[in-house]
């Protein structure tokens, strides 16, 4: 087993969490920065309708990524535990099944680009004015589904074996390439939103080649074994079961955006959809550091759970929760103090700035509660505890946010859409606390327990 995997069970937790989380945070930061700059170029080069078109098309992209997330995160959880149990051959089998799944996902995306793209966009809220922009953006994205799926899935796999630095590199490469290519395709070649999509596909294809060489050159703890590329349904079931919360979270994010776009069109208009497109990219930017911490925690938790080293598991959870709480308060402060300045980055239009600043202040009113939500669902996922992970992954967006988005605008108009966010944050936070308190013996108490005790906790 490579040293990068062995250190998950030996290196001091604060140092290990920093070594794994900081590269993940940097990678997520750069990716989020790309999303913000991508939106900035579209807003400045095409206009608010271009941003609206991307906002309408983005849920379709999220559905594709949801499947990749289920396979990648589920596979990463299983692989990290197999490595912790000193079963490298079984880890290779899981990896082979993950690669097979990527091919199937990619095929559906490619076919969908030629068959049901326009009806899908119409269902997701595209108006006649928005449709051309949405189609121009989404068609190249769906053609390049393989590169998105491969890069996204293998990033989780690479992190599961403890190689956070290379995982960071695989996130930085496409983001930097995208930032370079965007102005070329959008402005120099005058391709508009389609240019942004083409730049994205080229960037993901480039990093896919880099990742493939990583696995083929023996730098990984895992090996690509042709015999393991055929599906083993028992392995697939385990991967999908563990990855299902990530799938639900991503799909519910897509459903959330569809619901928001519908209600903004109904109670506002295409302008509000574009404003939300900007604010939503800012929201993604703010949550990335917490996801980076979670991604650093997950391989440590999964490995030590598999190795039955429960004290290290507890220390990781407690430290991780403290870090994301501090980050959450920082995000709250920034969004309350500088919303107008953030909106001016994207537009000089007074109406856009004022509408966006109002939305930001309402949506982030309880941002200090976000960290515990992010960590709790991902924590249960890393342990293979599918039921609580599924509930917590569904809670904010499916159980709370989508219903509130569909109800509150009837009382508060467009502001009802923004109000749904802090109310959902509060409810999801309270639910996370309930789960963490219920399993406090597993996560917080210093008294050691036997493996049988944890098996009981897992099955509950």
C-alpha positions in Angstrom: 0.0 0.0 0.0 1.3 3.5 -0.9 2.6 5.7 1.9 -0.1 8.3 1.0 -2.8 5.9 2.1 -0.9 4.6 5.2 -0.5 8.1 6.7 -4.3 8.2 7.1 -3.9 5.9 10.1 -0.6 7.3 11.5 -0.1 11.0 11.0 -1.3 13.4 13.8 -4.9 14.5 13.0 -4.4 18.3 13.0 -1.4 18.0 10.6 -3.2 15.3 8.5 -6.5 17.3 8.2 -4.5 20.4 7.2 -2.5 18.4 4.6 -5.7 17.0 3.1 -8.1 19.9 3.5 -5.9 22.8 2.4 -5.2 21.3 -1.0 -8.9 20.5 -1.4 -9.8 24.0 -0.3 -7.4 25.5 -2.8 -8.7 23.3 -5.5 -12.3 24.1 -4.7 -11.5 27.8 -4.4 -9.9 27.8 -7.9 -12.9 25.9 -9.3 -15.3 28.3 -7.6 -13.3 31.3 -8.9 -13.6 29.9 -12.4 -17.4 29.7 -12.0 -17.5 33.3 -10.8 -15.2 34.5 -13.7 -17.1 32.4 -16.2 -20.3 34.2 -15.1 -18.5 37.6 -15.1 -17.4 37.1 -18.7 -20.9 36.1 -19.8 -22.5 39.0 -17.9 -20.1 41.5 -19.4 -19.9 40.0 -22.8 -23.4 38.7 -23.5 -25.6 40.4 -20.9 -28.1 39.4 -18.2 -30.0 37.2 -20.6 -26.9 35.2 -21.2 -26.6 34.6 -17.5 -30.3 33.6 -17.4 -29.7 31.1 -20.2 -26.8 29.5 -18.2 -29.0 29.5 -15.1 -31.7 27.6 -16.9 -29.3 25.1 -18.4 -27.2 24.6 -15.3 -29.7 22.1 -13.6 -29.3 19.7 -16.5 -25.6 19.8 -16.0 -26.1 19.2 -12.3 -28.1 16.1 -13.0 -25.2 14.6 -15.0 -22.8 15.5 -12.2 -25.2 14.0 -9.6 -24.7 10.6 -11.2 -21.0 11.1 -11.3 -21.1 12.3 -7.7 -23.0 9.2 -6.6 -20.4 6.9 -8.3 -17.3 8.9 -7.3 -18.2 9.7 -3.7 -19.7 6.2 -3.1 -16.7 4.6 -4.7 -14.3 6.8 -2.7 -16.0 5.8 0.6 -15.7 2.1 -0.2 -12.2 2.3 -1.5 -10.9 4.2 1.5 -12.4 1.6 3.8 -10.9 -1.3 1.8 -7.5 0.4 1.9 -8.0 0.8 5.7 -8.8 -2.9 5.9 -5.6 -3.7 3.9 -7.5 -5.1 1.0 -5.9 -3.4 -2.1 -7.2 -6.0 -4.6 -10.8 -5.3 -3.5 -10.1 -1.6 -3.8 -9.0 -2.2 -7.4 -12.2 -4.1 -8.1 -14.3 -1.2 -6.8 -12.3 1.3 -8.9 -12.9 -0.8 -12.1 -16.6 -0.8 -11.4 -16.5 3.0 -11.0 -14.8 3.4 -14.4 -17.5 1.2 -16.0 -20.2 3.4 -14.5 -18.6 6.6 -15.9 -18.9 5.2 -19.5 -22.6 4.5 -19.0 -23.3 8.0 -17.6 -21.4 9.6 -20.5 -23.3 7.7 -23.1 -26.6 9.0 -21.8 -25.4 12.6 -21.8 -24.2 12.3 -25.4 -27.5 10.8 -26.6 -29.5 13.4 -24.7 -27.7 16.3 -26.5 -29.3 15.1 -29.8 -32.7 13.9 -28.6 -34.5 15.8 -25.8 -32.4 18.9 -25.1 -34.9 21.6 -26.1 -38.0 19.9 -24.4 -35.9 19.5 -21.3 -34.9 23.2 -21.2 -38.5 24.2 -21.8 -39.6 22.0 -18.8 -36.9 23.7 -16.7 -38.3 27.2 -17.4 -36.7 28.5 -20.5 -38.7 31.2 -22.2 -38.5 32.1 -25.9 -35.9 34.8 -25.1 -33.7 32.6 -22.9 -33.9 29.4 -25.0 -31.2 30.3 -27.6 -28.7 31.0 -24.8 -29.6 27.9 -22.8 -29.2 25.6 -25.9 -25.9 27.2 -27.0 -24.5 26.6 -23.5 -25.8 23.1 -22.8 -25.3 21.3 -26.1 -21.4 21.3 -26.0 -21.6 20.4 -22.3 -23.7 17.3 -22.9 -21.4 16.2 -25.8 -18.5 16.4 -23.4 -20.3 14.4 -20.6 -17.5 11.8 -20.5 -14.8 14.3 -19.5 -16.9 15.9 -16.8 -17.9 12.6 -15.3 -14.4 11.1 -15.5 -12.7 14.2 -14.0 -15.2 14.7 -11.2 -15.4 11.0 -10.3 -11.7 10.3 -10.3 -11.0 13.4 -8.2 -12.9 11.8 -5.3 -11.1 8.5 -5.9 -7.7 10.1 -5.8 -8.6 11.9 -2.6 -9.9 8.6 -1.0 -6.3 7.2 -1.2 -4.9 10.2 0.6 -3.3 11.9 -2.4 -4.9 15.3 -1.8 -2.2 17.3 -3.5 -2.7 15.6 -6.9 -6.5 15.9 -6.4 -6.0 19.6 -5.9 -4.0 19.8 -9.2 -6.7 18.0 -11.1 -9.1 20.8 -9.9 -6.8 23.7 -10.6 -5.8 22.6 -14.2 -9.3 22.8 -15.7 -10.2 25.9 -13.8 -7.1 27.8 -14.9 -7.5 26.6 -18.5 -11.1 27.7 -18.5 -10.2 31.2 -17.2 -7.6 31.5 -20.0 -9.9 30.1 -22.8 -13.1 31.9 -21.8 -12.2 35.4 -23.2 -10.8 33.8 -26.3 -14.0 31.9 -27.2 -16.5 34.4 -25.8 -14.9 37.6 -27.1 -12.1 37.0 -29.6 -14.1 34.3 -31.5 -17.4 35.9 -30.7 -19.1 32.6 -29.6 -20.9 34.1 -26.6 -22.3 31.6 -24.1 -21.4 28.7 -26.4 -17.8 29.8 -26.2 -17.9 29.5 -22.4 -19.2 25.9 -22.8 -16.6 24.9 -25.4 -13.9 26.3 -23.2 -15.2 24.2 -20.3 -15.3 21.0 -22.3 -11.7 21.5 -23.6 -10.5 22.2 -20.0 -12.1 19.0 -18.7 -10.8 16.9 -21.5 -7.2 18.2 -20.8 -7.4 17.2 -17.1 -8.9 13.8 -18.0 -5.8 13.0 -20.0 -3.6 14.0 -17.0 -5.6 11.8 -14.6 -5.5 8.8 -16.9 -1.7 9.0 -17.0 -1.6 9.2 -13.2 -3.4 5.8 -12.9 -1.5 4.2 -15.8 1.9 5.2 -14.6 1.7 3.5 -11.1 1.5 6.7 -9.1 -1.7 5.6 -7.5 -2.4 3.1 -4.8 -5.0 1.7 -7.2 -4.6 -0.1 -10.5 -6.7 -0.2 -13.7 -7.2 -3.9 -14.2 -9.2 -4.7 -17.4 -10.9 -7.7 -15.8 -12.4 -5.5 -13.2 -14.0 -3.1 -15.7 -17.0 -5.4 -16.1 -19.8 -4.7 -13.5 -19.9 -6.6 -10.3 -23.4 -6.0 -9.1 -22.6 -6.5 -5.4 -19.9 -3.8 -5.6 -22.1 -1.6 -7.7 -24.9 -1.9 -5.1 -22.6 -0.9 -2.3 -21.1 2.0 -4.2 -24.5 3.3 -5.3 -26.0 2.9 -1.8 -23.3 5.0 -0.2 -23.2 7.4 -3.1 -27.0 7.9 -3.1 -27.0 10.8 -0.6 -24.6 12.7 -2.9 -26.9 11.9 -5.9 -29.9 13.1 -3.9 -28.0 16.3 -2.9 -27.0 17.1 -6.4 -30.4 16.3 -8.0 -32.2 18.2 -5.3 -29.9 21.1 -6.1 -31.0 20.8 -9.7 -34.7 20.6 -8.5 -34.1 23.7 -6.3 -32.8 25.7 -9.2 -35.7 24.7 -11.4 -38.2 25.7 -8.7 -36.4 29.0 -8.1 -36.3 29.7 -11.9 -40.1 29.0 -12.2 -41.0 31.2 -9.3 -38.7 34.0 -10.3 -40.3 34.0 -13.8 -43.8 33.9 -12.3 -43.3 36.6 -9.7 -40.5 38.6 -11.3 -39.1 38.0 -14.7 -36.1 37.0 -16.8 -34.1 39.8 -15.1 -34.5 38.2 -11.7 -33.4 34.8 -13.1 -30.2 36.4 -14.3 -29.6 38.1 -11.0 -30.0 34.8 -9.2 -27.5 33.2 -11.6 -24.9 35.7 -10.3 -25.8 35.3 -6.7 -25.9 31.5 -7.0 -22.3 31.5 -8.3 -21.3 33.6 -5.4 -23.0 31.2 -3.0 -21.1 28.3 -4.6 -17.9 30.3 -4.1 -18.6 30.7 -0.3 -19.4 27.1 0.4 -16.3 25.7 -1.3 -13.9 26.1 1.6 -16.3 24.1 3.9 -16.6 21.4 1.2 -12.8 21.4 1.1 -12.6 20.7 4.8 -15.2 17.9 4.4 -13.2 16.3 1.6 -10.1 16.4 3.8 -12.1 14.7 6.6 -13.7 11.9 4.6 -10.7 9.8 3.8 -9.4 10.1 7.3 -12.8 9.1 8.8 -13.3 6.3 6.3 -9.8 4.8 6.7 -9.8 4.9 10.5 -13.3 3.5 10.7 -12.2 0.6 8.5 -9.0 0.2 10.6 -11.2 0.3 13.8 -9.2 3.3 15.1 -12.1 5.1 16.6 -10.2 7.7 18.7 -8.7 9.2 15.5 -12.2 9.3 14.0 -13.5 11.3 16.9 -10.6 13.7 16.9 -11.1 14.3 13.1 -14.8 15.0 13.5 -14.4 17.4 16.4 -11.6 19.4 14.7 -13.4 19.5 11.4 -16.6 20.9 13.0 -14.7 23.7 14.7 -13.0 24.7 11.5 -16.2 24.9 9.3 -17.9 26.8 12.1 -15.2 29.5 12.0 -15.5 29.6 8.2 -19.3 29.9 8.3 -19.0 33.0 10.6 -16.5 34.6 8.2 -18.8 34.0 5.2 -21.7 35.6 7.1 -19.7 38.7 7.9 -18.5 39.2 4.3 -21.9 38.7 2.7 -23.6 41.1 5.2 -21.0 43.9 4.8 -20.0 43.8 1.1 -23.0 42.7 -1.0 -23.1 45.7 -3.3 -19.3 45.5 -3.9 -19.7 41.8 -4.9 -22.5 42.6 -7.3 -20.5 45.4 -8.9 -17.9 42.9 -10.0 -20.5 41.5 -12.4 -22.4 44.5 -13.5 -22.5 48.3 -13.5 -26.3 48.3 -13.8 -27.9 49.9 -10.7 -31.0 47.7 -10.8 -28.8 44.5 -11.0 -26.6 45.7 -8.1 -29.6 46.7 -5.8 -31.6 43.5 -6.5 -28.6 41.3 -6.0 -27.4 43.0 -2.8 -30.9 42.6 -1.3 -31.0 38.9 -2.3 -27.6 38.3 -0.8 -28.4 39.9 2.6 -31.6 37.8 2.9 -30.2 34.5 1.6 -27.1 34.6 3.8 -28.8 35.9 7.0 -28.1 32.6 8.8 -24.9 31.6 6.9 -23.2 30.9 10.2 -25.2 27.6 10.4 -24.1 26.2 7.1 -20.9 24.4 8.3 -22.5 21.9 10.5 -24.9 20.9 7.7 -22.1 20.3 5.2 -20.0 18.2 7.6 -22.8 16.1 9.1 -24.1 14.6 5.9 -20.7 14.0 4.5 -19.5 12.4 7.7 -22.2 9.7 7.8 -21.4 9.1 4.1 -17.7 8.5 4.8 -18.7 5.9 7.4 -21.0 4.1 5.0 -24.0 4.9 7.2 -26.4 5.4 4.2 -29.7 6.2 5.9 -28.7 9.2 8.0 -26.5 10.4 5.2 -29.4 10.3 2.9 -31.8 12.1 5.2 -29.3 14.9 6.0 -28.4 15.2 2.3 -32.1 15.6 1.4 -33.0 17.9 4.3 -32.0 21.4 3.3 -33.0 21.3 -0.3 -35.7 18.6 -0.7 -37.5 18.7 2.7 -37.2 22.4 3.4 -35.9 24.7 0.6 -37.9 23.5 -2.4 -41.3 23.6 -0.5 -40.5 27.0 0.9 -39.5 28.4 -2.5 -42.8 27.2 -3.9 -44.9 28.7 -1.0 -43.3 31.9 0.3 -43.5 33.9 -3.0 -47.3 33.9 -2.7 -46.9 35.9 0.5 -43.7 37.9 -0.1 -43.2 38.0 -3.9 -39.7 37.6 -5.2 -38.4 38.2 -1.7 -40.1 35.0 -0.7 -37.6 33.1 -2.9 -34.7 34.7 -1.0 -36.4 34.1 2.4 -36.6 30.4 1.8 -32.8 30.1 2.1 -32.2 31.3 5.7 -35.3 29.4 7.0 -34.0 26.2 5.3 -30.6 26.8 6.8 -32.1 27.0 10.3 -34.2 23.9 9.9 -31.4 21.8 8.3 -29.0 22.9 11.1 -31.4 21.8 13.8 -31.9 18.4 12.1 -28.1 18.0 11.9 -27.8 18.7 15.6 -30.4 16.0 16.3 -28.4 13.4 14.4 -25.1 14.4 15.9 -26.5 14.3 19.4 -28.1 10.9 18.8 -24.7 9.5 17.8 -22.6 11.5 20.2 -21.0 8.4 21.6 -19.6 7.6 18.1 -18.4 11.1 17.4 -17.6 13.0 20.6 -17.2 11.0 23.8 -13.6 10.1 24.6 -14.5 6.7 26.1 -13.4 3.9 23.7 -16.0 1.5 22.4 -15.7 -1.9 20.9 -16.1 -2.5 17.2 -19.4 -4.3 17.9 -20.8 -1.1 19.5 -20.1 0.8 16.3 -21.6 -1.9 14.1 -24.8 -1.4 16.2 -24.6 2.3 15.8 -24.2 1.9 12.0 -27.2 -0.3 11.7 -29.4 2.0 13.7 
